[in-house]
Amino acid sequence: MDQAHREGSDTDPSDLRNDELEREPVAVEDSDDFALGSLDFDGLSPTDFEEFSFDLMAESGFSNVDWRKGTPLAASPADRGRDIVARKTLTDIDGHQYEEQWFVDCKHYKRGVPPDALQGTLAWAMVERPAVVLFIASGYLTNGAKDWIADYERTNRPPFRIRVWEKPQLLRLVEKNLDLAFRHDVGTSALRRVSEILRSESEFMDRLWYGRKPADENVDLYDWADDIRAGMLAAKRRMEEQYGLDELAKDVETDWAWGYLSGKISALRWVLGDDWDNLDS
């Protein structure tokens, strides 16, 4: 079947690609029946993980959340023992409200967090006296680190509480704030990364554009300017090299194949925030 006869072939042939799609933020509804299997922070740098933790604190009811990055550089060398400072408002049984200050230290380690990675934060906390010191780990603290914390609390009786959020705690918190996983490209067992969805959407958009263009032998049937014709043919060659001519031909072999491709694009774009049936290419 002639490619130009496919639905949607009325687009301007000069519109070879539209790389600047504006989308509304994805809104994900909470569900008590939804459960994530796991979280994967491997795609995040230590600074990315700090930014994720900053947003997690803000989304979890903390106020005056301050990311003490202190520099536009990738690292945060001068955070003085805490990456984030936040305040939590609490209410007594009689209605009296008060605030607690939390120091947060983020630990993005490939392996378990060792005891010596905790000591600087606790030493600084003994000087500053927050109500809580919170360690957020993208994985887990080693057993040695947990034993060290227990010994530290027993020996020093610090004027603050020590809390630890490891991957299981982060999993439960992200379940309540699923948009965090999308915004920070955190991998999960139940959701694709946003970057994966965008790559697939981009590929299918290319293939949709290709399928709407006429076969090479029919290009001369259209009253197009020479530069538009040349640009379209050059773009087709690039896509044939990238995706393979045989694969591109499968998209237009039957009406069913064309409809299947269109349905994939519509579904991906809906996930990314577009209206249903958006098949613009």
SVG drawing of the C-alpha trace seen along z (x, -y; Angstrom):
<svg xmlns="http://www.w3.org/2000/svg" viewBox="-8 -28 43 35">
<polyline fill="none" stroke="black" stroke-width="0.4" points="0.0,0.0 1.3,-3.5 2.6,-5.1 1.1,-8.4 -2.4,-6.9 -2.1,-6.3 -4.2,-8.2 -2.7,-11.6 -0.7,-12.1 -2.0,-15.7 1.0,-17.0 3.3,-19.5 6.1,-17.6 8.6,-20.2 7.8,-19.1 10.4,-16.4 10.6,-16.1 9.1,-17.9 11.6,-17.5 10.1,-20.1 6.9,-18.5 5.5,-20.4 3.8,-18.2 1.9,-18.8 3.5,-17.2 2.3,-13.6 -0.2,-13.4 -0.2,-10.0 -3.1,-9.1 -2.4,-7.4 -3.8,-3.9 -3.8,-1.7 -3.7,1.3 -0.6,0.3 2.8,1.7 6.2,1.1 8.4,4.2 11.7,2.3 13.6,-0.9 16.7,-1.4 18.8,-4.5 21.7,-3.3 20.9,-6.0 21.3,-8.8 24.6,-10.6 25.1,-11.4 23.9,-15.0 20.8,-13.6 20.1,-11.5 20.4,-14.5 17.9,-16.4 15.5,-13.4 15.8,-13.4 15.1,-17.1 11.9,-16.7 11.0,-13.6 11.3,-15.7 9.1,-18.5 6.5,-16.0 6.5,-14.2 5.2,-17.1 8.4,-18.9 8.7,-22.7 11.5,-25.2 13.5,-22.4 16.9,-23.7 19.3,-21.8 22.7,-22.9 24.5,-22.3 26.3,-25.6 27.8,-25.4 26.7,-25.0 29.3,-22.2 28.3,-18.6 29.6,-17.9 28.6,-19.5 31.9,-19.9 30.8,-22.4 27.5,-21.1 28.9,-20.9 27.8,-17.4 24.3,-17.6 23.0,-17.8 19.5,-19.0 17.9,-20.9 14.2,-20.8 11.5,-21.5 8.6,-19.3 5.5,-20.7 4.1,-18.4 0.9,-18.7 0.5,-17.7 -2.7,-16.0 -3.9,-19.4 -3.5,-21.0 -0.2,-22.8 2.0,-22.9 5.8,-23.0 8.5,-22.5 11.5,-20.1 14.6,-20.7 15.9,-17.7 19.5,-17.3 19.5,-15.0 22.6,-13.3 22.2,-11.5 24.2,-8.3 24.2,-7.1 26.6,-4.1 26.9,-1.1 27.6,1.0 26.5,0.8 27.1,-2.5 30.0,-2.0 30.3,-3.4 32.9,-6.0 30.5,-7.6 28.2,-8.6 30.6,-10.0 31.1,-13.5 27.3,-14.2 26.8,-13.1 29.8,-15.1 28.4,-18.3 24.9,-17.5 26.4,-17.4 27.4,-21.0 24.2,-22.2 21.7,-20.2 18.9,-19.4 15.9,-17.3 16.6,-14.5 19.5,-13.3 18.2,-11.4 20.4,-9.3 18.8,-8.6 20.5,-5.6 19.8,-4.6 20.6,-1.1 21.4,0.1 23.6,-0.6 26.0,2.2 25.4,4.2 28.5,2.7 27.1,-0.8 23.9,0.1 25.8,1.6 27.9,-1.5 24.8,-3.7 23.4,-1.6 26.7,-1.9 26.9,-5.6 23.4,-6.2 24.2,-4.1 27.5,-5.7 26.9,-9.3 23.2,-9.8 22.9,-12.4 20.4,-15.3 18.8,-14.2 17.2,-11.1 18.9,-9.2 16.7,-7.9 17.6,-5.9 15.6,-5.6 16.9,-2.7 15.5,-1.3 12.4,0.4 11.4,-2.9 12.0,-4.8 9.9,-2.3 6.9,-3.0 7.4,-6.7 7.7,-6.7 4.5,-4.6 2.7,-7.6 4.5,-10.0 4.9,-8.2 5.5,-11.4 8.9,-11.5 10.0,-8.4 9.1,-10.0 10.6,-13.4 14.0,-11.9 14.2,-9.0 14.2,-6.4 13.8,-2.9 11.1,-0.7 10.0,2.9 6.4,1.7 7.1,-1.4 9.4,-2.1 11.8,-5.0 10.6,-8.2 13.7,-8.2 12.8,-4.7 9.2,-5.9 10.5,-9.0 13.0,-6.9 10.2,-4.6 7.8,-7.5 10.5,-9.1 11.2,-5.9 7.5,-5.3 7.0,-9.0 9.8,-8.6 8.2,-5.5 4.8,-7.1 6.3,-10.1 8.1,-7.6 4.9,-5.7 3.0,-8.8 5.5,-9.8 5.1,-8.6 7.3,-5.8 10.3,-7.1 8.9,-6.2 5.9,-8.4 7.6,-11.5 7.4,-13.2 3.6,-13.0 3.6,-15.7 4.1,-19.4 6.8,-20.0 9.8,-22.4 13.1,-20.8 14.6,-21.5 11.6,-20.0 11.7,-16.9 15.5,-16.5 15.1,-17.0 12.4,-14.5 14.3,-11.9 17.4,-12.5 15.4,-12.1 13.9,-8.8 17.4,-7.5 18.5,-8.4 15.5,-6.5 16.1,-3.5 19.7,-3.3 18.6,-3.7 15.6,-1.4 16.1,0.9 14.1,0.8 12.5,4.1 11.2,3.0 9.8,-0.2 8.1,1.6 6.3,3.8 4.5,0.8 2.7,0.2 2.2,3.8 -1.4,3.9 -4.1,1.7 -3.7,3.8 0.0,3.1 -0.5,-0.7 -3.3,-0.7 -1.0,1.1 1.8,-1.4 -0.7,-4.3 -2.1,-2.7 1.4,-2.4 2.0,-6.1 -1.3,-7.1 -0.8,-5.0 2.8,-6.3 1.7,-9.9 -1.2,-9.5 1.2,-8.2 3.4,-11.3 0.4,-13.6 -1.0,-14.2 -4.7,-13.6 -5.8,-10.3 -5.5,-9.9 -2.6,-12.4 -0.9,-11.1 0.9,-14.2 4.2,-13.6"/>
</svg>
